[in-house]
Amino acid sequence: QLFLALYSVGTGGRSVGCLIVSWVKKERLLEISRAMEGVSTQQQSEEGALPSMIRCCQCGTPIEPNPANMCVGCIRARVDITEGIPKQGVVHFCRACERYLQPPASWISCGLESRELLSVCLKRIKLQSVRLIDAGFIWTEPHSKRIKVKLSVQKEVFTSTILQQEFVVEFVVQNQMCDTCHRREADDFWKAVVQVRQKARHKKTFLYLEQLILKHRSHVSSLRVKQCKDGLDFFFGSRSHAKKMVDFLNSVVPCTYKTSEQLISHDIHSNTFNYKFTFSVEIVPICKDDILCLPHKVAQSIGSISPLTICFRVSTGLHVIDPWT
């Protein structure tokens, strides 16, 4: 409004208006210069915040400063931290029991791409001067007999310069029969035998025992099972497995057992003996729904019941009822 009022005055008003216009231009230029100085100062601060870059001594690529003064590509081209690590291996697999060999002589059950199988593969790779960072499987066809493991390792190549590299190790699955399956194939090889017998016309208790053995898988450690006249024979590769089977029979049915041993060989130099053990287990010849005639003293000791009773259950003991009461 002041500017318009000065222009409305005469000649003097025009001169004062020119002065005001020049003063406005000067102020505008000052504001522009101050804004440019602020922008340049901000750029300088941002450039100062960025790290300084250097040239790689091999290829000239701009990189951040490091003790080697080389980029990662040039370091990998000159240094191979996986040198000396085998890229191929062999894993032994038993087709009969579907187990893998874990050196030196143990066999373990593990599925494809499982932690247990990864542990078996890693134990066959010699990582001497590198540090393992990560390991995992690469998918392969199950029938290809190939297992691929991807590894990530680290190693200090120069002073305070650590290089990380990934590589793949391929394992070939070879079939090899384990010692247990060898013994199963050899019919005459056994260390202990458990002879289970029940001398009864109808073997209800024995049939019940067979179901319990299948349910609890107590026969898994046996080399073979042979059917006999009054029962079954279980053959085992060690005495401890046979003793475990006898303890299981004692815990489910009323029975008695006897133990015998036979000397097979003797080494006089190392003073070692080779025995074969036999466990003879006899199950009580009483089944469910059998009529029992108890001795007078036994009938008096269990509540003065009638000597003539009926067996209604066979478990770890015999359960009888008095039909007259």
The 8 nearest C-alpha neighbors of each residue, nearest first, counted from 0:
[[1, 3, 2, 4, 5, 6, 7, 16],
 [2, 0, 4, 3, 5, 6, 16, 19],
 [1, 3, 5, 0, 4, 16, 6, 19],
 [4, 2, 6, 0, 5, 1, 7, 16],
 [3, 5, 1, 7, 6, 2, 0, 8],
 [6, 4, 12, 2, 7, 8, 3, 16],
 [7, 5, 3, 12, 4, 8, 13, 16],
 [6, 8, 4, 5, 3, 9, 12, 13],
 [9, 7, 12, 5, 6, 4, 11, 10],
 [10, 8, 12, 11, 7, 13, 6, 5],
 [9, 11, 13, 12, 14, 8, 6, 15],
 [12, 10, 14, 13, 9, 15, 8, 5],
 [11, 13, 5, 8, 6, 9, 15, 10],
 [14, 12, 16, 10, 11, 6, 15, 17],
 [15, 13, 17, 16, 11, 12, 18, 10],
 [14, 16, 18, 12, 17, 13, 19, 11],
 [15, 17, 13, 19, 14, 18, 5, 12],
 [18, 16, 20, 14, 19, 15, 21, 13],
 [19, 17, 15, 21, 16, 20, 22, 14],
 [18, 20, 22, 16, 17, 21, 23, 15],
 [21, 19, 17, 23, 22, 18, 16, 24],
 [20, 22, 24, 18, 23, 19, 25, 17],
 [21, 23, 19, 25, 20, 24, 18, 26],
 [24, 22, 20, 26, 25, 21, 19, 27],
 [25, 23, 27, 21, 26, 22, 28, 20],
 [24, 26, 22, 28, 27, 23, 21, 29],
 [25, 27, 29, 23, 28, 24, 22, 30],
 [28, 26, 24, 30, 29, 25, 23, 31],
 [27, 29, 31, 25, 30, 26, 32, 24],
 [28, 30, 26, 32, 27, 31, 33, 25],
 [29, 31, 33, 27, 28, 32, 34, 26],
 [32, 30, 34, 28, 33, 29, 35, 27],
 [33, 31, 35, 29, 34, 30, 28, 36],
 [32, 34, 36, 30, 31, 35, 29, 37],
 [33, 35, 37, 31, 32, 36, 30, 38],
 [36, 34, 38, 32, 37, 33, 39, 31],
 [35, 37, 33, 39, 34, 38, 40, 32],
 [38, 36, 40, 34, 35, 39, 41, 33],
 [37, 39, 35, 41, 40, 36, 42, 34],
 [40, 38, 42, 36, 41, 37, 43, 35],
 [39, 41, 37, 43, 38, 42, 36, 44],
 [40, 42, 44, 38, 43, 39, 37, 45],
 [43, 41, 45, 39, 44, 40, 46, 38],
 [42, 44, 46, 40, 41, 45, 47, 39],
 [45, 43, 47, 41, 42, 46, 40, 48],
 [46, 44, 42, 48, 47, 43, 41, 49],
 [47, 45, 43, 49, 48, 44, 42, 50],
 [46, 48, 44, 45, 49, 43, 50, 42],
 [49, 47, 45, 46, 44, 50, 43, 51],
 [50, 48, 46, 47, 51, 45, 52, 44],
 [51, 49, 52, 48, 63, 47, 46, 64],
 [50, 52, 49, 63, 53, 64, 47, 62],
 [53, 51, 63, 62, 61, 50, 64, 54],
 [54, 52, 61, 62, 64, 63, 55, 51],
 [53, 55, 61, 59, 60, 62, 56, 52],
 [54, 56, 59, 69, 60, 57, 58, 68],
 [55, 57, 69, 59, 68, 54, 58, 60],
 [58, 56, 55, 59, 69, 73, 70, 60],
 [57, 59, 55, 60, 56, 73, 54, 70],
 [60, 58, 55, 54, 56, 57, 61, 53],
 [59, 61, 55, 54, 58, 62, 70, 53],
 [62, 60, 54, 53, 52, 55, 59, 63],
 [63, 61, 53, 52, 54, 60, 64, 70],
 [62, 64, 52, 53, 65, 51, 61, 50],
 [63, 65, 53, 68, 62, 52, 66, 51],
 [66, 64, 68, 67, 63, 69, 160, 62],
 [65, 67, 68, 158, 160, 159, 64, 157],
 [66, 68, 69, 65, 157, 160, 158, 70],
 [69, 67, 65, 66, 55, 56, 64, 70],
 [70, 68, 55, 67, 56, 73, 74, 71],
 [69, 71, 73, 72, 55, 74, 62, 68],
 [70, 72, 74, 73, 75, 69, 162, 76],
 [73, 71, 75, 74, 70, 76, 69, 77],
 [72, 74, 76, 75, 70, 71, 69, 77],
 [75, 73, 71, 77, 76, 72, 78, 70],
 [74, 76, 78, 72, 73, 77, 79, 71],
 [77, 75, 73, 74, 78, 72, 79, 71],
 [76, 78, 74, 75, 73, 79, 72, 80],
 [79, 77, 75, 74, 76, 80, 156, 73],
 [80, 78, 81, 82, 75, 77, 76, 164],
 [79, 81, 82, 78, 154, 164, 129, 153],
 [82, 80, 79, 84, 83, 164, 166, 152],
 [83, 81, 80, 84, 79, 85, 78, 86],
 [82, 84, 81, 85, 80, 125, 126, 127],
 [83, 85, 82, 81, 86, 125, 126, 124],
 [86, 84, 87, 83, 124, 88, 168, 125],
 [85, 87, 168, 169, 84, 167, 88, 166],
 [88, 86, 169, 168, 85, 170, 89, 171],
 [87, 89, 170, 171, 169, 90, 86, 85],
 [88, 90, 171, 170, 172, 91, 173, 87],
 [91, 89, 172, 171, 173, 170, 92, 88],
 [92, 90, 173, 100, 174, 172, 175, 99],
 [91, 93, 99, 174, 175, 98, 173, 94],
 [94, 92, 176, 175, 97, 98, 95, 174],
 [93, 95, 97, 96, 92, 174, 176, 98],
 [94, 96, 93, 97, 180, 176, 98, 177],
 [95, 97, 98, 94, 93, 180, 108, 177],
 [98, 96, 94, 93, 95, 108, 92, 99],
 [97, 99, 108, 107, 93, 96, 92, 106],
 [100, 98, 92, 106, 107, 91, 108, 101],
 [99, 101, 106, 91, 105, 102, 92, 107],
 [100, 102, 105, 106, 119, 103, 99, 104],
 [103, 101, 104, 100, 105, 122, 119, 106],
 [102, 104, 101, 105, 100, 106, 122, 123],
 [103, 105, 102, 101, 106, 100, 177, 178],
 [106, 104, 101, 100, 102, 103, 107, 99],
 [105, 107, 100, 99, 101, 98, 104, 108],
 [108, 106, 98, 99, 109, 100, 105, 101],
 [107, 109, 98, 99, 97, 106, 110, 115],
 [110, 108, 115, 116, 107, 113, 98, 111],
 [111, 109, 113, 112, 116, 108, 115, 114],
 [110, 112, 113, 109, 116, 141, 146, 114],
 [113, 111, 136, 110, 116, 114, 117, 135],
 [114, 112, 116, 115, 111, 110, 117, 109],
 [115, 113, 117, 116, 118, 112, 109, 110],
 [114, 116, 118, 117, 113, 109, 119, 110],
 [115, 117, 119, 113, 118, 114, 109, 120],
 [118, 116, 114, 120, 119, 115, 121, 113],
 [117, 119, 115, 121, 116, 120, 114, 122],
 [120, 118, 116, 122, 117, 121, 101, 115],
 [119, 121, 117, 123, 118, 122, 116, 124],
 [122, 120, 118, 124, 123, 119, 117, 125],
 [123, 121, 119, 120, 124, 118, 125, 102],
 [122, 124, 121, 120, 125, 119, 88, 89],
 [125, 123, 121, 122, 126, 85, 120, 84],
 [124, 126, 127, 84, 123, 122, 85, 121],
 [127, 125, 129, 124, 128, 84, 130, 131],
 [126, 128, 129, 125, 130, 84, 83, 124],
 [127, 129, 126, 130, 154, 80, 153, 125],
 [130, 128, 154, 153, 127, 126, 152, 131],
 [131, 129, 153, 152, 132, 154, 128, 126],
 [130, 132, 152, 133, 151, 129, 153, 150],
 [133, 131, 151, 152, 130, 153, 134, 150],
 [132, 134, 151, 150, 131, 135, 152, 149],
 [135, 133, 150, 149, 151, 148, 132, 136],
 [136, 134, 149, 148, 150, 137, 133, 117],
 [135, 137, 148, 147, 149, 112, 138, 134],
 [136, 138, 147, 148, 139, 149, 135, 146],
 [137, 139, 136, 140, 147, 146, 112, 141],
 [140, 138, 141, 137, 146, 145, 143, 147],
 [139, 141, 143, 142, 138, 145, 144, 146],
 [142, 140, 143, 139, 144, 145, 111, 146],
 [141, 143, 140, 144, 145, 139, 172, 146],
 [142, 144, 140, 145, 141, 139, 146, 172],
 [145, 143, 172, 142, 171, 141, 146, 173],
 [144, 146, 171, 143, 170, 172, 147, 139],
 [145, 147, 170, 169, 171, 148, 139, 144],
 [148, 146, 169, 137, 168, 136, 170, 145],
 [147, 149, 136, 168, 135, 167, 137, 150],
 [148, 150, 167, 135, 134, 166, 136, 168],
 [151, 149, 134, 165, 166, 133, 167, 148],
 [152, 150, 165, 133, 132, 164, 131, 134],
 [151, 153, 131, 132, 130, 164, 163, 129],
 [154, 152, 163, 130, 162, 129, 164, 161],
 [153, 155, 129, 161, 162, 156, 130, 80],
 [156, 154, 161, 160, 157, 162, 159, 153],
 [155, 157, 160, 154, 161, 162, 158, 78],
 [158, 156, 160, 155, 159, 67, 161, 66],
 [157, 159, 160, 66, 156, 155, 67, 161],
 [158, 160, 157, 161, 66, 155, 156, 65],
 [161, 159, 157, 158, 155, 156, 162, 66],
 [162, 160, 155, 154, 156, 159, 153, 163],
 [161, 163, 154, 153, 155, 156, 160, 164],
 [164, 162, 153, 152, 154, 161, 151, 165],
 [163, 165, 152, 151, 153, 162, 166, 80],
 [166, 164, 151, 150, 152, 149, 163, 167],
 [165, 167, 150, 149, 151, 164, 168, 81],
 [168, 166, 149, 148, 150, 169, 147, 86],
 [169, 167, 86, 148, 87, 147, 149, 170],
 [168, 170, 147, 87, 146, 86, 88, 148],
 [171, 169, 88, 146, 89, 87, 145, 147],
 [170, 172, 89, 145, 144, 90, 173, 88],
 [173, 171, 90, 144, 91, 145, 89, 170],
 [172, 174, 91, 92, 90, 171, 175, 89],
 [175, 173, 92, 91, 93, 172, 94, 176],
 [174, 176, 93, 92, 91, 177, 173, 94],
 [177, 175, 93, 180, 181, 178, 174, 94],
 [176, 178, 180, 179, 93, 181, 175, 106],
 [179, 177, 181, 180, 182, 176, 183, 106],
 [180, 178, 182, 181, 177, 183, 236, 222],
 [179, 181, 183, 182, 177, 178, 184, 176],
 [182, 180, 178, 184, 179, 183, 177, 185],
 [183, 181, 185, 179, 180, 184, 188, 178],
 [182, 184, 180, 222, 185, 181, 179, 186],
 [183, 185, 181, 182, 186, 180, 222, 188],
 [184, 186, 182, 183, 187, 188, 181, 180],
 [187, 185, 188, 184, 183, 182, 223, 189],
 [188, 186, 185, 189, 182, 184, 183, 234],
 [187, 189, 186, 185, 182, 190, 236, 183],
 [190, 188, 236, 235, 191, 234, 187, 192],
 [189, 191, 236, 275, 237, 235, 276, 238],
 [190, 192, 276, 235, 238, 275, 277, 189],
 [191, 193, 234, 277, 233, 235, 278, 194],
 [192, 194, 278, 233, 232, 279, 277, 195],
 [195, 193, 232, 279, 280, 278, 231, 192],
 [196, 194, 280, 231, 230, 281, 232, 193],
 [197, 195, 230, 281, 229, 282, 280, 194],
 [198, 196, 282, 284, 281, 199, 229, 230],
 [199, 197, 284, 229, 196, 200, 282, 283],
 [198, 200, 284, 201, 197, 202, 285, 229],
 [199, 201, 202, 198, 284, 197, 203, 229],
 [202, 200, 199, 203, 286, 204, 205, 198],
 [201, 203, 205, 204, 199, 206, 200, 286],
 [204, 202, 206, 205, 286, 201, 207, 287],
 [203, 205, 207, 286, 202, 206, 208, 313],
 [206, 204, 208, 202, 207, 203, 209, 197],
 [205, 207, 209, 203, 208, 204, 202, 210],
 [208, 206, 204, 210, 205, 209, 203, 211],
 [209, 207, 205, 211, 206, 210, 204, 212],
 [210, 208, 212, 206, 211, 207, 205, 213],
 [211, 209, 213, 207, 208, 212, 214, 206],
 [210, 212, 214, 208, 209, 213, 215, 207],
 [213, 211, 209, 217, 215, 210, 214, 216],
 [212, 214, 216, 210, 211, 215, 209, 217],
 [215, 213, 211, 212, 216, 210, 217, 209],
 [214, 216, 212, 217, 213, 211, 218, 210],
 [217, 215, 213, 218, 214, 212, 219, 211],
 [216, 218, 212, 215, 219, 244, 213, 220],
 [217, 219, 221, 216, 220, 212, 213, 233],
 [220, 218, 221, 217, 216, 222, 213, 223],
 [219, 221, 218, 222, 240, 235, 217, 236],
 [222, 220, 235, 218, 219, 223, 234, 233],
 [221, 223, 183, 235, 234, 220, 236, 182],
 [222, 224, 221, 234, 233, 225, 183, 235],
 [225, 223, 233, 232, 234, 226, 231, 222],
 [226, 224, 232, 231, 227, 233, 223, 234],
 [225, 227, 231, 232, 230, 224, 228, 229],
 [228, 226, 230, 231, 229, 225, 232, 196],
 [229, 227, 230, 226, 231, 196, 198, 197],
 [228, 230, 196, 227, 197, 198, 231, 195],
 [229, 231, 196, 227, 195, 228, 197, 226],
 [230, 232, 226, 227, 195, 225, 194, 233],
 [231, 233, 194, 225, 193, 224, 195, 226],
 [234, 232, 224, 193, 192, 221, 223, 194],
 [233, 235, 192, 222, 223, 221, 191, 189],
 [236, 234, 221, 191, 222, 237, 189, 190],
 [235, 237, 190, 189, 191, 222, 234, 238],
 [238, 236, 190, 239, 235, 240, 191, 241],
 [237, 239, 241, 191, 240, 242, 190, 276],
 [240, 238, 242, 241, 237, 243, 244, 191],
 [241, 239, 243, 242, 238, 237, 244, 235],
 [240, 242, 244, 238, 243, 239, 235, 191],
 [243, 241, 245, 239, 244, 240, 238, 246],
 [242, 244, 240, 246, 241, 245, 239, 247],
 [243, 245, 241, 247, 242, 246, 240, 248],
 [246, 244, 242, 248, 247, 243, 249, 241],
 [247, 245, 249, 243, 244, 248, 242, 250],
 [246, 248, 244, 250, 245, 249, 243, 251],
 [249, 247, 245, 250, 246, 251, 252, 244],
 [248, 250, 246, 247, 251, 252, 254, 245],
 [249, 251, 247, 248, 252, 315, 246, 253],
 [252, 250, 315, 248, 249, 314, 247, 253],
 [251, 253, 315, 314, 249, 248, 254, 250],
 [254, 252, 315, 316, 283, 282, 249, 314],
 [253, 255, 282, 281, 283, 252, 249, 280],
 [256, 254, 281, 280, 282, 257, 253, 249],
 [255, 257, 280, 279, 281, 278, 254, 258],
 [256, 258, 279, 278, 280, 259, 255, 277],
 [259, 257, 278, 277, 279, 256, 260, 276],
 [260, 258, 277, 276, 278, 257, 261, 279],
 [261, 259, 276, 275, 277, 274, 262, 258],
 [260, 262, 275, 274, 263, 276, 259, 277],
 [263, 261, 274, 264, 273, 275, 260, 272],
 [262, 264, 273, 274, 261, 275, 265, 272],
 [265, 263, 273, 262, 272, 266, 274, 271],
 [264, 266, 272, 271, 273, 267, 270, 263],
 [265, 267, 271, 270, 268, 269, 272, 264],
 [266, 268, 270, 269, 265, 271, 272, 264],
 [269, 267, 266, 270, 271, 265, 272, 264],
 [268, 270, 271, 267, 266, 265, 272, 273],
 [271, 269, 267, 266, 268, 272, 265, 273],
 [272, 270, 266, 269, 265, 273, 267, 268],
 [273, 271, 265, 264, 274, 266, 270, 262],
 [272, 274, 264, 263, 262, 265, 271, 275],
 [275, 273, 262, 263, 261, 260, 272, 276],
 [274, 276, 190, 261, 260, 191, 262, 277],
 [277, 275, 260, 191, 259, 274, 190, 192],
 [276, 278, 192, 259, 191, 258, 193, 260],
 [279, 277, 193, 258, 257, 194, 192, 280],
 [278, 280, 194, 257, 256, 193, 277, 195],
 [281, 279, 256, 195, 255, 194, 196, 278],
 [282, 280, 196, 255, 254, 197, 195, 256],
 [283, 281, 254, 197, 196, 284, 253, 280],
 [282, 284, 285, 254, 253, 281, 197, 198],
 [285, 283, 199, 198, 197, 282, 286, 202],
 [286, 284, 283, 289, 287, 199, 204, 310],
 [287, 285, 204, 203, 289, 288, 284, 313],
 [286, 288, 311, 310, 289, 312, 313, 203],
 [289, 287, 310, 311, 309, 286, 290, 312],
 [288, 290, 310, 287, 309, 286, 291, 285],
 [291, 289, 309, 308, 310, 288, 292, 307],
 [292, 290, 308, 307, 309, 293, 289, 310],
 [291, 293, 307, 306, 308, 294, 290, 309],
 [292, 294, 306, 298, 291, 297, 295, 307],
 [295, 293, 297, 296, 298, 306, 292, 299],
 [294, 296, 298, 297, 299, 293, 306, 305],
 [295, 297, 299, 298, 294, 300, 293, 303],
 [298, 296, 300, 294, 299, 295, 293, 301],
 [297, 299, 295, 303, 296, 304, 300, 306],
 [298, 300, 303, 296, 297, 301, 302, 295],
 [299, 301, 297, 298, 302, 296, 303, 295],
 [302, 300, 298, 299, 303, 297, 304, 296],
 [301, 303, 304, 299, 300, 298, 297, 305],
 [304, 302, 299, 298, 301, 300, 305, 297],
 [305, 303, 302, 298, 306, 321, 299, 301],
 [304, 306, 307, 321, 298, 303, 308, 323],
 [307, 305, 293, 292, 298, 308, 304, 295],
 [306, 308, 292, 305, 291, 293, 321, 290],
 [309, 307, 321, 291, 320, 290, 319, 306],
 [308, 310, 290, 319, 320, 289, 291, 288],
 [311, 309, 319, 288, 289, 287, 318, 312],
 [310, 312, 287, 288, 319, 318, 309, 320],
 [313, 311, 318, 287, 310, 317, 314, 319],
 [314, 312, 317, 316, 318, 287, 286, 315],
 [315, 313, 316, 252, 251, 312, 317, 253],
 [314, 316, 252, 251, 253, 250, 313, 317],
 [315, 317, 314, 253, 313, 318, 252, 312],
 [316, 318, 313, 312, 319, 314, 310, 315],
 [317, 319, 312, 310, 311, 313, 316, 320],
 [320, 318, 310, 309, 311, 308, 317, 321],
 [321, 319, 309, 308, 322, 310, 318, 311],
 [320, 322, 308, 323, 324, 305, 304, 309],
 [321, 323, 324, 320, 308, 309, 307, 305],
 [324, 322, 321, 305, 308, 307, 320, 304],
 [323, 322, 321, 320, 304, 305, 308, 307]]
